[in-house]
Amino acid sequence: MEVAPEKREFDIHTDLSPNAFGNALKEARRGDWIIYHLGITANGPHCREAMSMSMQQRVSLTQRRVATTGDRRFEYIAEKL
């Protein structure tokens, strides 16, 4: 029986370079996560590209709450399809 490769996370939310999202997407395998923003609402330099890739059905967008007590921030994640 073949074992599925472990899911990887690419955290680019602090990388302000214009190619950060595209480079992470090229390196990512199906099921890998690209964390493109950390905050209360989805904004920042990579949000527009994440939405565009979602509309092209290349990624699925989701979020998860940061696990700090009282923290209202979320990690905004693009999962490669």
N, C-alpha and C positions, 0 to 999 in steps of 0.2 A: 504494500500500500504506500502510495506517495504522500509525503507530508507537505502541506501547504507552507510556503515561505512565511516567515513572521512579518506582521504588518510593521511598517516603518513610519516614523513621524518626521516631517521636515518642518522645522520651526523657522519661518521667514518673517515673522511679524516685526522684527527689529531691523531687517535688511531693507534699506530704502532704495536699492538699485532698481532701475526700471525693468530689468530682466529676471528678477528674483523668482517671481511666480512661474514664468515660462520655463526657467531652468529647473526648478523643482519638479514641475510637471513632466518634463522630459526624463528626469532621473527616476521618478516615482513608478512603481509597479501598481497594477490593479489592486485596490484595497488600501493602499498607502494613504496617509493623511498629510495634508499640507496645512499647517496652522498659519493663516495669513493675517490675522488680526487678534489683538487682545484688548478688550474694552467693554464698556457698558452697552454700546451700540456698534453695529457693523459700519465702520468707515475706515479710512486710511488708504495708503497707496496701492494696496493689492485688491481692494474690494471690487472695483470695476472689472478687473480681469477675471476674478473668481466668478462673478456673475455672468460674464460673457462665456466662460468655459462651461458653466452650468447650463446656459441656454443652448449650447452646442452639444449637450449631453456627454461631455468629457469628464465632468466631475459632478458629485452630489454635495450640496452644501448643508452643513449642520453646525451645531454649536454645543459646547459643554461649559457648565459653570466651573469657575476656578474654585478649587477645594479649600479655600481659606475662609474661616469663620467670619461672617459679616461682609465678605467681599461680594460685590454685585457685578463683577466683571465676568466676561465669557471669553473662551477661546473660540474663534470663528474658524471653521475647518472645511477644507475642500477634500473630499475623498475621491481618488482617481477611480474612474469606472473602466 
